[in-house]
Amino acid sequence: MAANKTYIQSFCTIQNNEIILNGESVFKIDSTVFSDFSKKAYQNFEINYPKFFKMDNLSKLAFLGAELLLKSNSDSSEENNTALVFANASSSLDTDVKYQNSISDSDNYYPSPAVFVYTLPNICMGEISIRHQLKSENSFFIFADFNPIFMENYTNLLLETKKADNVLCGWVEYYNEEYKGFLYLVSKEGDFVHNEERLKKLYTK
Amino acid sequence: MLQEVYITETNCITPIGFDVATNVKNIGNAVSGIQLHHNTLLMKTPFYASIINNDELDLAFAKVTPASNYSRLEKMMILALDPIIKKAKVVLNERTAFILSTTKGNITALEKPSENNIKQAYLHQLAKTIADFFEFKTEPIVVSNACVSGVMAVSVAKRLIQSGAYDNAFVVAGDEVSEFVLSGFNSFQAMSDLPCKPYSKNRTGVTLGEATAAVLVSSSIENAKIKIIGDGSINDANHISGPSRTGEGLFRSIESALVEAKINANQIDYISAHGTATPFNDEMEAIALNRLGLENVPVNSLKGFYGHTLGASGLLETVIGIQSVLENKLFVSLGFDELGVSQSINVIEKNTAKNIHYFLKTASGFGGCNSAVLFEKIK
């Protein structure tokens, strides 16, 4: 395929109770659990979206990253063809274990649809799509580790085949209080060339 | 110009057959895999589901390998892939991708929690187990996108080959009936008391099923069964556990596939739709198809034969749909009686001969996801 250059518009890392946007720390608190960290981040950025509190931790992680990167172009009255290409290692395992616990004891059996729906990793993309009204290409992949070669290739082909105008990419890993969110917005214009080397560098920062 | 992409091999492992020919023969005779099960380990009350017999599975698996340390789902996946990998003679090198589609993988491993079982529940671990069995050289790509996973996996394979990243991609899709998914769908009150009845007036919900399917997606036209000409996987941006009332994402997914394929909606000869038999899903599909002017195109749901096999369904139904194209046969949408959606669609009521040139496969799922792939008969 013709190698038209694509660019990283902005990027965001969420880990160790800190949010780093385009290389700068924009929110940090002392050691705490993720539910507390995510709530304080929500308050800090004055996000007014009560549905946030119904989400599982994976969705909260993805949602916060998307919130920071899509903030400026979230005018829902205008069609915005921003695709979502997300991946992680644990799928929805954190919520899977929680749901399994709700059905494993017949004396304490309480399966809940509100939990079950989050036993799918792509739900976090659904949450972002609803919030930003993105009626766009969505796909969720699983790899043992962040896979910059695949992510770059798949993102570029969505842009080059005009399936999308921009692509919000995300590595959103959450299991048992261990988490890392690395999200970045790719388009055909910008200053930072989108390639494997740069993705690796930004991911490990 | 982009590389053209074909499907050259297909296979499936289901309760009504361990190869495509047996499945098609049973479908032709209206034989369904759905039965009433009394298994309190899976569900306290009797339930309808389409489940593979363990003895038959083990017998078939023993013919492939003497190894026994594989889960049920792994056995089903290996059985689906084995004949097509042997037959295709594609070298498993860095130009051959391996794509695995599933929603819940080895979720049953969580029933007895231990460190090793948790490891088994990881989807990339499942993919590695299957990849190692066949000695794939490339890192497996797992697609896990709810109930559209199987259709999306075909689309991903096609896109990767189109981009020149690979020459060939073996795709396997599978999911198992488990206490986990049965209790989950039951908690949504989405389960049917009787075998599911897609698009029917008195449909009451899904019947769950299990299966695996496998295909070889290739840049080579040699032995091609069908050509993949367009695709789209677009979100509703509406609700995480229910489809859009206007069918927006499905409408746009099909539209995107049509634009890419450069054909008009009225050229489509057959639609293998999702048809889970929940009130909302089937209604949404009817609305989306009408918006595209597809209300007169013959459509079926194969859920009446297989139940809803989650991440396997889209690929399994693609495999059967390809047979419809090759054999010029439209198969009955089993379980259908009286139309029960608000807008008219042309549900296939009996097996019919028809020359099918363009075939559309669609699926929709939780998270507001939708997927559509268009196929063209090889001339």
Interface residues (C-beta under 8 A of the other chain):
Chain A: M1 L84 A89 S90 S91 L93 D96 V97 Y99 Q100 I103 S104 P111 S112 P113 F116 V117 T119 L120 P121 N122 I123 M125 G126 E127 S129 I130 H132 Q133 L134 K135 S136 E137 N138 S139 F140 F141 I142 F143 A144 N147 F150 N153 Y154 N156 L157 E160 T161 K163
Chain B: L2 T103 K104 G105 I107 L110 E111 P113 I118 A121 Y122 L123 H124 A127 K128 E139 I141 V142 V143 S144 N145 A146 M152 V156 R159 L160 Q162 S163 G164 A165 E179 F180 S183 G184 N186 S187 F188 G232 S233 I234 N235 D236 A237 N238 H239 I240 S241 E248 G249 R252 S256 E260 G365 F366 G367 G368 C369
